[in-house]
């Protein structure tokens, strides 16, 4: 369990001070502390006061006495501290939610959770079918945009994420002294590297850089979170209605990045083409990773479970395609689900070269066939709750395109084209 926010910030401040001392010298942390001490009383004040102007004058006068190098070092430390405090606040939100989740009961679920919303509908008299129909009508489409304020490089984001991992280990009551010591050492190493890393690119960001930045989130944290959201929804419905639902894909993603020719004249047809290719490649990689997990998971043997006719016929059709080697076909002689996933992996590889060879609809149909076959074999619980359920929701949410790309162009271009 994480410590309260103030303690986490103190721990990060201490680690940053140590890293800054190693990276620069003792004077830089002292200069940072002096400046923070001058302006800190203004924090939390909603309206400017006469003292604010005085504090700003004092801070300005203090900074005038610094060398150019010292100012750069102080700004470097303050910028990293700003991001560390942001990360600490994110961890605090997670800590509070975990505490609320630990205290939650079916009659009093965590506030602002999906379970609380489903329970509210139940208490208002909604039936299971009515809630299902409501979910089927939902159409939630968050849209990613390229914004200059979100210009941090991926290497910065990755290191900040590892900083969060170190903080969690350091605050974990179950962690051993050795684990905590290693986490503390790693935290200082990360901060030293961050102090020596360019915060933004040395060259102006190009559109395809923005595309890669968007894909980083879509194919990373967003991709990993989507199945959890659907699981939360399915679990809540089962808790309050006693039935496991078949959820519709009410959540999909969109992006302007690489398609907004009105907002950025550098968004050309070629850039849009490359954007679509990057989104597709990331989606295919994500599905391939999921299939590798499914291949490990679905070790169902015909020696213990009968082979459904539909799966047998599908395997025969796949074998006629000759998309895998003879050795690969014989790799799982008594495990037809693994064999089927092996064929699906081979077809995903084909789709990377030829979009018509294996479409998103084909892939979804294969996943649904696996689910029906498990159901027919008496393994419906695995189909409804396991990795296969997650794979189905990922396929329905992201397809092979990851996110719909919104295309916009200046009205003068449309006028010219029509004319």
Phi, psi and omega in degrees: 000132180292154174280165177302160187306313184301320181290322178295317179296319178298319179297316179292322177299317180296317179294321179293320177299316179297315181295319180293325178295319179290318185289321182243260173197181184299334188291328184293310176302325178294317178297318178299314180299320180297312182294317179298321179296326180290315187267345186303323180302340180280344182296135177090347178282128185282328181236146180299145177237171179298329180291333181300312181299322179293318179295319179296320177297319180295318179295319180297317179296321179297318183289331181298334182276000183267152175284165179300319180296318180297320179297317178300316181294318180297316179297322178300311181295316182295322178297315179294325178296320179303314180291326178294319178295319176301315180296321178297321179292323175298317178295325178295319177299316179296320180297315180296318179296322178294321177297317179295321179294322179295327181273353185286152174227166177305326180278342180221073182293169180302133178303142177067018178266166175297322180300320179296322180293317180295319178297321179298319177295318179300316182290337177275001176096009179291139176273168178302315182295325179291321177293319177301317180294323177298314179298324179294334180274344181293141177217088185259121184227081174300144184240128177272137176233155175275123183229133184297338181284344179253068188252008181296141181286157181298325180296326176292313181299319181294319179292322178294326177294321177291328174302316179299320178298318179297319179298316182296321177293317181298330183263000184278118181295337181273350181288144179283162176304322179295316179298319180293319180296318179295322178295319180295319178295317180295323178300314180294322178298315180298318181291324176297318179293319179299322178292340180255009184249139176297128180291322178233167181293150179284339177248155180302136182294132176267165183300318182292335172295318178295323178298312180298325178296316178295319179297326178306317180280318181298315184272357180251260186297322181292312179304317183287334185275329185306311179299328180293321178297316179293324177296317177303317182293314180295319179297319181295317179297320179293321180297315188264344180238351177075012180229140176273119186277161166259101190280138173282157178281086183271001181235122175221164185241151177231167177210144171265344190293120181090356179235354185270079180288341178284323182276342183212112182296345179279356176279094180264174177300322180293320177298317179297320178299315180292327177297313179299321179294320180293319178297316180295316181299319180294320178297315180297321177297318180297316179293325178296318178299320179294320179295323177299319176295319179296323179298322175289323187287315191271064182271040182286128186254142176289348175286341183239338182226132180296150180273117179297144183299322182297320179290321179299316180294323180295320179295322178296319178294319178296321182296326181291340180284337180056048180266350176233163181284165177300321179296320180292324179295328183265006185294324182236074188297333181243013184234081187294330180292320177295320179298318178298316179295325177300317177296319180297321176299317179296322181287330173297320177298319178297320182297334178292333181261326183224104183302335182275347183290328181202110186264171177299324177294321177298316181297314179298320179298321178294318178296318179294325176297317178300318181296316179296320181295318176297318178299314181295334181271005181083016181244040183297328180299321179294321180292325185275335190238341189271202181299328181296321177298319177296317180298321179296316180293324176295319179294319181288329182278315190253342183053214174256013184245349177071304179210145174291137182259117178280125180257125179229144179217152181297143184302330180295326178293317179298316180299317180296317181294316180295321181293000000 
